[in-house]
């Protein structure tokens, strides 16, 4: 995954073939903010500028810049996997929820 981070904000980086530039999209915001650059240094500088402008606009309008998350989401899995998770959780003396949280933490930490 091509991610760039500044001040606790993350952006997904991709190459835009039509423009022959790298494009960044800041993730987890209550609106859209993107930026472009030819080099990593230029991309990082544009990320900072775009983020600063976005945060200023949010402050002016009284908008929370980051999206809020409830901490709940539905996950559909095959019944066989559900059974395997239930057995693994039981064997470890944990809930399926806790077992899933541990696995997800490992995944997003990489």
C-alpha positions in Angstrom: 0.0 0.0 0.0 1.3 3.4 -0.9 0.6 5.6 2.1 2.1 8.9 3.2 1.5 10.4 6.7 1.7 13.9 8.1 0.6 15.0 11.5 -1.5 11.9 12.1 -3.3 12.2 8.8 -2.8 9.5 6.1 -3.0 9.8 2.3 -3.2 7.2 -0.3 -0.7 7.8 -3.2 -1.2 6.6 -6.8 0.3 7.5 -10.1 -1.9 9.4 -12.5 -0.8 8.3 -16.0 -2.8 11.0 -17.8 -1.2 13.9 -15.9 2.2 12.1 -15.4 2.0 13.0 -11.7 1.6 11.3 -8.4 -1.8 11.9 -6.8 -2.5 11.8 -3.1 -5.9 11.5 -1.5 -6.1 12.3 2.2 -8.1 9.6 4.0 -10.6 9.7 6.8 -11.8 13.3 6.3 -15.3 14.8 6.3 -14.7 16.0 2.8 -12.4 15.5 -0.1 -8.8 16.7 -0.2 -6.2 15.7 -2.8 -2.9 16.9 -4.1 -0.3 16.2 -6.8 3.4 16.2 -7.2 6.2 15.0 -9.4 8.6 13.9 -6.7 8.2 12.5 -3.2 9.4 15.9 -1.8 7.0 17.9 -3.9 4.2 15.4 -3.0 4.9 15.8 0.7 4.9 19.6 0.4 1.6 19.6 -1.5 0.2 17.2 1.1 1.0 19.7 3.9 -0.5 22.6 1.9 -3.7 20.7 1.0 -4.1 19.5 4.6 -3.6 23.1 5.9 -6.1 24.6 3.6 -8.6 21.8 4.4 -8.2 22.3 8.1 -8.5 26.1 7.8 -11.8 25.7 5.8 -13.1 23.3 8.4 -12.2 25.8 11.2 -14.0 28.6 9.4 -17.1 26.6 8.8 -17.1 24.9 12.3 -16.8 21.4 10.7 -15.0 18.5 12.4 -12.2 17.7 9.9 -12.0 13.9 10.6 -14.9 11.6 10.0 -16.3 10.0 13.1 -16.6 6.2 13.4 -19.0 4.4 15.7 -16.7 1.5 16.3 -19.3 -0.9 14.9 -19.4 -2.5 11.5 -21.1 -5.6 10.0 -18.9 -8.3 8.6 -20.3 -11.1 6.4 -18.2 -14.3 6.4 -18.8 -17.9 5.3 -20.5 -20.0 8.0 -17.4 -22.3 8.1 -15.2 -19.4 9.0 -17.7 -18.3 11.6 -17.5 -21.7 13.2 -13.7 -21.8 13.1 -13.6 -18.3 14.7 -16.0 -19.4 17.4 -14.0 -22.5 18.2 -10.7 -20.6 18.2 -12.1 -17.9 20.4 -13.5 -20.4 22.8 -10.2 -22.3 23.0 -8.4 -19.1 23.9 -11.1 -18.0 26.4 -12.0 -14.9 24.3 -15.0 -13.6 22.5 -15.1 -13.6 18.7 -15.1 -9.9 18.8 -11.9 -9.7 20.8 -10.2 -12.3 18.5 -11.3 -10.3 15.4 -10.0 -7.0 17.0 -6.6 -8.6 17.6 -6.4 -9.9 14.0 -7.5 -6.5 12.6 -4.9 -4.7 14.7 -2.2 -6.9 13.3 -3.4 -6.2 9.8 -3.5 -2.4 10.0 -0.2 -2.2 11.9 1.6 -3.5 8.8 
